[in-house]
Structure formats: C-alpha cells, structure tokens
Amino acid sequence: MVLSRTATESDVSIHSTFASRYVRTSLPRFKMGENSIPKEAAFQIINDELMLDGNPRLNLASFVTTWMEPECDKLIMDSINKNYVDMDEYPVTTELQAISFFGNHAQNRCVNMIAHLFNAPLGDSEAAIGVGTVGSSEAIMLAGLAFKRKWQNNMKALGKPHDKPNIVTGANVQVCWEKFARYFEVELKEVKLSEGYYVMDPAKAVDLVDENTICVAAILGSTLNGEFEDVKVLNDLLLEKNKKTGWDTPIHVDAASGGFIAPFIYPELEWDFRLPLVKSINVSGHKYGLVYAGIGWVIWRTKEDLPEVLIFHINYLGADQPTFTLNFSKGSSQVIAQYYQLIRLGFEGYRNIMENCRENAIVLKEGLEKIDRFNILSKDNGVPLVAFSLKDHSRYNEFEISDLLRRFGWIVPAYTMPPDAQHITVLRVVIREDFSRTLAERLVIDIEKVLHELDNLQAKITVKKTSEEKEVQNVSNGRIVVKKTALETQEEITTAWKKFVLEKKTNIVC
Ligand SMILES: Cc1ncc(COP(=O)(O)O)c(C=O)c1O
C-alpha cells in the first residue's frame, strides 16, 4: 500500500500526449476535474501511465498468480459485478464458494475440497468448517481471533486472568502476524533465528509457551526462504508439554504458500489435520492455488474450534446468512476462479504444475551454483523458490545486484533476514507456474552479466582510487583537502541504504 502524499509543484497535473487528441487541458492529479472527459481519453490516460509498471510475469518477488487461462479470465469478467456477500441473490456462487458453518451450506464446494486436501477429520456427509477471505492475512486474523476467544473462554471458566494473551511464532513470520498481534492486542513472542537456521526452532517455540499462549503458529513455507517448518516435531513436543502442564495449547499452520504445494508433491509430509494439535490452517488461493490476487481460505478442524460468538447472522439480504469475515462486500470473481482451477486441474493438474515449479527451481539453483558466487539459502523441498546470498560482500552487495537486474526487466527483491540473522542479506526468486525453464536459464545468464558489470565497475573504481590517492599525496604545504574517492562515496551510500533497510522491518515481501 502507498500512503497518500501531498503534491509538489511539478506533479499536480497529468499530461498525456495521445489523450491530447481528446482533451486539450491537463488534468489535476489530486483533485477531481471540474468537467467530464471522453471515455477514450480516460482510458488512454490511465493506460499510458500503467505502461510504466513492471511486467507482472517478470516480477519474481511475488508468490501471487500472474497468469490464468483465457476461459477463466472470461468467467472472472462475467462475474465481476457480483457481490460475494449477496448469498441469497447469487446462490450458485455461494454454493461454489466459501462459507461453510455448522452444515448450513453443506455443499459449499471450495471449502470442502480444501478441507479434504488438508485431511480434516470429516465424516462422509459432514460439512467442513471454513470461509473464503481476501487472502491469507484476513484468514490469519480470523483464525487468531478464534484462538483468542477460545483461550479467553477457557481462562474465564477456570476463574483465571484473561487479559494478557500471547502467541508464539518464529521471527520469520510474515507481517500479517505482527498486524494480528498489534490490531487484536496479543503479545507476539518470537523465536529468534540464527545464521544458517532461518525457520522457527520447534523446541525453542515450545519453551516460550506459557499458560497465556493462545496458539503456536508454524509456517508451511517461510516467506523468506520457502522452507517448511517442522510441524510434526512441534506437535509432538507440544503434546508432551500440554500433558505435563495440563494446558491445551493448539497449533495454527500458516500454509499461505505450502497449502497448495505439500498435498500434491509431499503427500507423506505430516503437517495438517493429521496432527491432533493443528486446529486451523490458512492458505492463499492467489498463491499456489493459482488464482489472481484476492482470495484466501481458512479451515477449522471441527466446529468446536470456531467459537459460535464470532459468527454473525444477518437476514437483510434474504435468508439467514452466517458471516465471519472482516469485510462485508467483495467481488465474487476470485471464488469462481478458484472453483474453476480446482475442477479444471484436479489433483493431477496441480501435481504436474507443482512438480514443474520444483524442477524449474532446481534448474535455477544449479545455474547459480555453477557461477560459484552465491550461497543457496533455500531448500529443494519447500516452496519452489531460490533464496541466495553473495559469498563475498567485499566489493558489492545483493541490493546492487537487484538494482541492476531491473535493467533486464527482472524484479528480484533483496532483503535482510529478521533477528538474530539480520546481518544476512538475501536475493529471492519465486518460481510460479508461468516461470518456465527457458526463463530460469535466461535469468542465470542475466545474473552473470550483472556480476560481470559490477566486477568491471569495481576494477575501474579501484584504478581511479589509486590515482586519486596519488593526487592527494601530491598536494603539499598543508592545504590538503581530503576528497572522497568514488569507492568511498559508493560504500557510504550502500551503508546508508542498508541501515535504512535494517531499520525497517523488512519481512514485508509477499
Ligand atoms: C507465510 C505467509 N503468510 C501470510 C502471507 C500473507 O498472505 P496474503 O498476501 O495472502 O495476505 C504471506 C504472503 O506472502 C506468506 O508468505
């Protein structure tokens, strides 16, 4: 999100060359124009400005889907005017989607399909408990609220204080967990990382658990290096602690990316409702669920895990309608698109795509290994991405590589790891369905070119530096003005830049 800023003198109007065929005056940028303009002009002005955006297909920073089949694009456009919340008016959309509570909408297909994928313990005719959301962030807020309320109810029943809830996570959690903690007043207890270990250590997490812990959140696919956290070990350790203490601390799995990967290519991995302490799971439909931005899911193990008090029932849009979302209105297109992908691809289709992504990630990783200039920080088993950092930082850093890759059209983010590994900087390439093997090989070539360029630049700066040093030495009689060399200036800029990045909490890569 970009926070609004005030205009400077130079950017108060929009000038558009082509649109001047339709409008002769420039348009105010931050105030509504006095008069209407022709629709062709409005289109042209906006279209021209949008050309300056990066190419979504080359945006390797994001996990979010950037390509869908034209048939699905058509379904999306055809349903763009349907409000998701009008369940009574759009009963077919409702059935396809999303909200499935207490058997009211036993046929809600997406929730049920995903719950089965996550091995929810459902009887033959039993409906799953879950809801469609805007993305994993909203799903996590809802899951967190359910844990908080359940914990409060338990503490009240025991006659104990219930005003200091906490949640245990790794320091590698996505920013939405920090948002949940701050917005809903829950203390966030983070397990720190260390060099070489970039996910939550389950033993340390269990150590942090106390009577006020509403849940431990594990990530299936760390945003930072794609690694799956060991939910099975966490479950076993927590079971032991619960047994000793008499507490009942549950687990939430943030499977934003991994929820649509693990069931298809790591079916033996136990991370979901097969583990008794896993009470809820979120997944982003718009990541490896293969739908454009705007859809996520949260599934609860049983109806006892979602306190009824959080569900609102309204009847002013038709029949009784249960709702448990942070927002009310939103588009239906993404739900329909998710349903399209689930029936179009089936298990086989998802498995093929995920295998392909994994293979392309390996091609990229091996290409980078051949260059022999990087340490690879991602694992082969996990979210298909490659996270890597320079072996030698003495001459340039990952931020400069990221910057130069932009010249080739590639958007590859560089960021620092969270505490206590904040001295490690990483470049990360997310492999999505539309990132082919050819693109992976092309990227390796372009990275090599960038390294070459930085090496040459460095060599030139070193030569210049030597001559500048001589120049300074030549000046005598006490009037030496110490000039900064180009290298020193560059180093200063890099240090300031890195400091700026470090001061921000940088795990906002999505
Ligand atoms: C592990 C994890 N959790 C949550 C989120 C937030 O997901 P969303 O963008 O769907 O809200 C992300 C986004 O990258 C993520 O990687």
PDBQT file of the ligand as one rigid body, heavy atoms in Angstrom, charges set to zero:
ROOT
HETATM    1  C1  LIG A 601       3.780 -17.349   5.078  1.00  0.00    +0.000 C 
HETATM    2  C2  LIG A 601       2.854 -16.224   4.682  1.00  0.00    +0.000 A 
HETATM    3  N1  LIG A 601       1.800 -15.936   5.453  1.00  0.00    +0.000 NA
HETATM    4  C3  LIG A 601       0.932 -14.966   5.123  1.00  0.00    +0.000 A 
HETATM    5  C4  LIG A 601       1.117 -14.199   3.991  1.00  0.00    +0.000 A 
HETATM    6  C5  LIG A 601       0.120 -13.133   3.647  1.00  0.00    +0.000 C 
HETATM    7  O1  LIG A 601      -0.639 -13.607   2.589  1.00  0.00    +0.000 OA
HETATM    8  P1  LIG A 601      -1.673 -12.768   1.732  1.00  0.00    +0.000 P 
HETATM    9  O2  LIG A 601      -0.850 -11.943   0.803  1.00  0.00    +0.000 OA
HETATM   10  O3  LIG A 601      -2.456 -13.832   1.027  1.00  0.00    +0.000 OA
HETATM   11  O4  LIG A 601      -2.497 -11.945   2.651  1.00  0.00    +0.000 OA
HETATM   12  C6  LIG A 601       2.210 -14.466   3.154  1.00  0.00    +0.000 A 
HETATM   13  C7  LIG A 601       2.450 -13.660   1.939  1.00  0.00    +0.000 C 
HETATM   14  O5  LIG A 601       3.441 -13.814   1.273  1.00  0.00    +0.000 OA
HETATM   15  C8  LIG A 601       3.100 -15.506   3.494  1.00  0.00    +0.000 A 
HETATM   16  O6  LIG A 601       4.156 -15.818   2.731  1.00  0.00    +0.000 OA
ENDROOT
TORSDOF 0
